[in-house]
Amino acid sequence: MKRFLLLLALFAWAFQAAAQQYGVVNISVCNLRRTADFDAEMVSQALLGTPVHILQMSTNGNPWPQVQTPDSYTGWVHYAAVTRMTEEEYHAWNAAPKVTVTALTDVVYDRPSRKGNVVSDVVGGDRLRLLGRRGSYWQVGFPDGRTGYLSRKSAQELNEWRKHLDTSPEAILNTARSMLGFPYIWAGMSPKGMDCSGFIRSVLFLHDIIIPRDSGPMSRVGVRIPHQADLQPGDLVFFGRWDGETPRVSHVGFYLGNGRFIHSLGLVQIRSLDPSAPDYDAFNAGRYLFGGSILPFINVHDGLNTTETNPYYNE
């Protein structure tokens, strides 16, 4: 009898897992790991409200989902970090009105007051379901059903935000500068800490732009700019080494103009490729490869899109 009940429970779990092949990130910043273990290397992160596909479930101890994010990155996440959903629930989440967090950090409270208890922290780029307004607060919902209140100064209604969104190089570089001094964290991709490509991704996502996660794939989208003299503010600058005629890209930053660039290495900082500049970066100047133009090719080239066009947000 015990054996039968165990088999029945396993069948029920497998049936539920098969029905829930979708999910939405449930915490402010979700760590993706190489294997289903807290000790495993972190390979990337995903933000609250990000829709994901669940590829499989680990059966080693707690059921960790292996997920794929809208930029096609895969990793294992703790089960509490992602709310698993049926296809219908996933569609309903995507279709629901939302707010997007525009402040770099803030807190959701259990009532419309900063004297309330904390429900969760949030970071720039997080998205929550819009349930209503209470004075100077949005009433918001989380993927797991929690609710709370977020200052309207820290978030905007998603569709209104898109209407007034500035995706010019100047606006994007201003966002990049707002993160000066933020710490470098390997595989980080949020204002809590970023690696080099995570910094690029975090800045662009605050302007609703999705590009590949890592510096190597980033260097293969858009249009390559071979000569430094042709770089324009807002272009990407890539660093690494040449293996014959093949570039081995290992670092990336935003070009600011006049030989200067902003990047995450130790912390987010501005340095120069000009040997006569006081902030000359001899190390990175020595491994400079080429530049890349991506902004004119958003929603034109494969791998460059927005949440309005990315299929994960529209399924």
C-alpha positions, -999 to 999 in steps of 0.1 A, spaced: 0 0 0 28 24 9 45 17 -24 13 24 -43 8 57 -25 44 67 -32 40 59 -69 7 79 -69 24 109 -53 53 108 -78 28 105 -107 8 135 -93 40 156 -90 51 146 -125 17 155 -139 18 189 -122 54 195 -134 43 187 -170 14 212 -167 36 240 -153 62 245 -180 62 283 -175 71 306 -147 76 342 -135 105 354 -113 91 361 -79 119 379 -60 136 412 -68 167 396 -82 169 358 -89 202 340 -92 207 315 -120 232 288 -112 252 263 -133 238 233 -114 209 229 -90 228 238 -58 234 269 -37 272 261 -40 271 261 -78 286 290 -98 262 318 -105 259 323 -143 234 351 -145 204 368 -129 168 376 -137 145 403 -124 112 402 -106 84 398 -131 105 382 -158 86 354 -177 107 322 -181 103 288 -196 109 258 -173 130 233 -191 132 206 -164 131 200 -127 159 187 -105 149 157 -83 181 160 -62 166 172 -29 144 203 -33 130 206 -68 151 233 -85 137 244 -119 160 248 -148 148 280 -166 154 298 -198 151 336 -198 139 360 -225 175 364 -237 178 326 -242 200 322 -212 196 290 -191 203 282 -154 190 265 -123 171 286 -97 158 279 -62 122 269 -64 111 298 -42 125 323 -66 101 314 -95 64 309 -94 55 280 -117 25 285 -139 3 267 -163 2 281 -198 -31 299 -191 -17 315 -159 14 326 -178 -7 342 -205 -28 360 -178 4 373 -161 17 387 -194 -16 403 -203 -22 419 -169 -16 456 -164 18 463 -148 41 488 -133 78 489 -140 102 500 -113 122 531 -124 140 538 -92 173 519 -88 161 505 -54 130 507 -32 107 486 -9 72 473 -12 51 477 20 21 459 33 1 491 35 4 525 17 29 539 42 66 538 48 57 528 84 43 495 70 60 461 72 82 452 43 68 427 17 99 428 -6 126 449 -19 126 459 -56 153 471 -80 152 490 -113 136 470 -140 114 448 -118 78 445 -129 47 439 -108 10 435 -115 -9 468 -112 -39 463 -89 -48 499 -82 -38 532 -66 -39 544 -30 -28 580 -28 9 583 -36 12 545 -38 6 518 -64 -11 487 -52 9 459 -67 8 421 -70 36 395 -71 36 364 -92 30 342 -61 -1 362 -51 15 385 -25 3 421 -26 17 454 -13 22 491 -20 50 508 -39 57 545 -40 45 560 -73 77 580 -74 96 547 -78 76 531 -106 54 539 -136 25 523 -153 41 502 -180 22 514 -210 26 551 -200 63 545 -194 67 531 -229 50 561 -244 75 585 -230 106 563 -230 138 580 -242 161 555 -260 185 581 -273 223 575 -266 223 605 -243 195 591 -221 210 556 -220 244 570 -210 228 591 -183 213 559 -169 248 543 -171 263 572 -152 236 569 -125 253 536 -115 288 549 -110 304 533 -80 280 503 -80 299 470 -73 311 444 -97 296 410 -91 304 380 -113 272 372 -133 253 400 -116 227 418 -137 210 443 -114 217 475 -94 227 452 -65 259 444 -85 268 437 -121 296 422 -142 307 440 -173 280 426 -196 254 426 -168 260 463 -165 252 468 -202 221 446 -200 209 464 -168 212 498 -183 195 489 -216 167 470 -198 158 502 -180 151 515 -215 131 484 -224 159 470 -246 170 433 -245 203 422 -260 224 390 -255 236 384 -220 274 380 -224 300 401 -240 309 376 -267 274 373 -281 269 410 -277 299 416 -300 281 395 -327 249 416 -330 244 450 -345 272 463 -367 309 461 -359 330 493 -359 366 484 -366 382 518 -360 381 538 -327 378 571 -347 344 560 -360 329 553 -325 299 574 -314 285 579 -279 263 550 -270 282 524 -290 297 494 -272 334 489 -269 348 453 -267 380 441 -252 399 407 -251 424 392 -275 428 380 -310 432 343 -317 444 346 -353 415 364 -370 390 353 -343 382 378 -315 380 363 -280 358 389 -263 360 390 -225 349 426 -216 325 453 -227 316 489 -219 297 519 -232 316 545 -253 310 580 -240 330 600 -266 364 616 -267 381 583 -260 363 577 -227 341 547 -218 321 535 -188 323 499 -176 320 476 -147 354 462 -135 357 462 -97 331 489 -97 313 509 -123 338 535 -134 348 559 -163 382 555 -179 399 566 -211 416 550 -241 436 582 -247 472 578 -233 473 616 -226 442 615 -204 445 615 -166 422 585 -164 440 565 -191 433 528 -187 465 512 -201 453 477 -193 421 479 -213 436 500 -240 461 472 -245 433 447 -250 409 468 -270 394 449 -300 367 470 -317 334 488 -312 298 479 -320 267 498 -329 234 483 -316 209 511 -308 198 516 -345 192 479 -349 168 472 -320 138 452 -333 157 451 -367 184 425 -361 180 391 -344 189 391 -308 181 428 -304 145 435 -292 123 450 -265 97 435 -242 70 447 -266 84 423 -293 102 396 -273 81 364 -275 85 355 -238 66 387 -228 39 382 -254 31 345 -254 
